[in-house]
């Protein structure tokens, strides 16, 4: 297929899938010229550069990740429990406030000056 036809097809499609972006970035990383690839794909050089930077940042982030440890599950469970207890505590505080405002006989009710 001729280069111009390929370029026209790309322009008609508009958006690039993640797979196509990855393929373009890999071509750049293998040494293809940015300007030539830009013309072939019908995408600006700045867009290709942005894809490359995002690709490399994602790769770096994935290399930094560590394997989950058994303690991680316990930490997640405990954080969920703390969150649940905080919500219950807030609901109880609201309920107590409503009860206090509706029942003047409670000894701990704040006096209204």
Secondary structure as a PSIPRED ss2 file (coil, helix, strand):
# PSIPRED VFORMAT (PSIPRED V4.0)

   1 X C   1.000  0.000  0.000
   2 X C   1.000  0.000  0.000
   3 X H   0.000  1.000  0.000
   4 X H   0.000  1.000  0.000
   5 X H   0.000  1.000  0.000
   6 X H   0.000  1.000  0.000
   7 X H   0.000  1.000  0.000
   8 X H   0.000  1.000  0.000
   9 X H   0.000  1.000  0.000
  10 X H   0.000  1.000  0.000
  11 X H   0.000  1.000  0.000
  12 X H   0.000  1.000  0.000
  13 X H   0.000  1.000  0.000
  14 X C   1.000  0.000  0.000
  15 X C   1.000  0.000  0.000
  16 X C   1.000  0.000  0.000
  17 X C   1.000  0.000  0.000
  18 X H   0.000  1.000  0.000
  19 X H   0.000  1.000  0.000
  20 X H   0.000  1.000  0.000
  21 X H   0.000  1.000  0.000
  22 X H   0.000  1.000  0.000
  23 X H   0.000  1.000  0.000
  24 X H   0.000  1.000  0.000
  25 X H   0.000  1.000  0.000
  26 X H   0.000  1.000  0.000
  27 X H   0.000  1.000  0.000
  28 X H   0.000  1.000  0.000
  29 X H   0.000  1.000  0.000
  30 X C   1.000  0.000  0.000
  31 X C   1.000  0.000  0.000
  32 X C   1.000  0.000  0.000
  33 X C   1.000  0.000  0.000
  34 X H   0.000  1.000  0.000
  35 X H   0.000  1.000  0.000
  36 X H   0.000  1.000  0.000
  37 X H   0.000  1.000  0.000
  38 X H   0.000  1.000  0.000
  39 X H   0.000  1.000  0.000
  40 X H   0.000  1.000  0.000
  41 X H   0.000  1.000  0.000
  42 X C   1.000  0.000  0.000
  43 X C   1.000  0.000  0.000
  44 X C   1.000  0.000  0.000
  45 X H   0.000  1.000  0.000
  46 X H   0.000  1.000  0.000
  47 X H   0.000  1.000  0.000
  48 X H   0.000  1.000  0.000
  49 X H   0.000  1.000  0.000
  50 X H   0.000  1.000  0.000
  51 X H   0.000  1.000  0.000
  52 X H   0.000  1.000  0.000
  53 X H   0.000  1.000  0.000
  54 X H   0.000  1.000  0.000
  55 X H   0.000  1.000  0.000
  56 X H   0.000  1.000  0.000
  57 X H   0.000  1.000  0.000
  58 X H   0.000  1.000  0.000
  59 X H   0.000  1.000  0.000
  60 X H   0.000  1.000  0.000
  61 X H   0.000  1.000  0.000
  62 X H   0.000  1.000  0.000
  63 X H   0.000  1.000  0.000
  64 X H   0.000  1.000  0.000
  65 X C   1.000  0.000  0.000
  66 X C   1.000  0.000  0.000
  67 X C   1.000  0.000  0.000
  68 X C   1.000  0.000  0.000
  69 X C   1.000  0.000  0.000
  70 X H   0.000  1.000  0.000
  71 X H   0.000  1.000  0.000
  72 X H   0.000  1.000  0.000
  73 X H   0.000  1.000  0.000
  74 X H   0.000  1.000  0.000
  75 X H   0.000  1.000  0.000
  76 X H   0.000  1.000  0.000
  77 X H   0.000  1.000  0.000
  78 X H   0.000  1.000  0.000
  79 X H   0.000  1.000  0.000
  80 X H   0.000  1.000  0.000
  81 X H   0.000  1.000  0.000
  82 X H   0.000  1.000  0.000
  83 X H   0.000  1.000  0.000
  84 X H   0.000  1.000  0.000
  85 X H   0.000  1.000  0.000
  86 X H   0.000  1.000  0.000
  87 X H   0.000  1.000  0.000
  88 X H   0.000  1.000  0.000
  89 X H   0.000  1.000  0.000
  90 X H   0.000  1.000  0.000
  91 X H   0.000  1.000  0.000
  92 X H   0.000  1.000  0.000
  93 X H   0.000  1.000  0.000
  94 X H   0.000  1.000  0.000
  95 X H   0.000  1.000  0.000
  96 X H   0.000  1.000  0.000
  97 X H   0.000  1.000  0.000
  98 X H   0.000  1.000  0.000
  99 X H   0.000  1.000  0.000
 100 X H   0.000  1.000  0.000
 101 X H   0.000  1.000  0.000
 102 X H   0.000  1.000  0.000
 103 X C   1.000  0.000  0.000
 104 X C   1.000  0.000  0.000
 105 X C   1.000  0.000  0.000
 106 X C   1.000  0.000  0.000
 107 X C   1.000  0.000  0.000
 108 X C   1.000  0.000  0.000
 109 X C   1.000  0.000  0.000
 110 X C   1.000  0.000  0.000
 111 X C   1.000  0.000  0.000
 112 X C   1.000  0.000  0.000
 113 X C   1.000  0.000  0.000
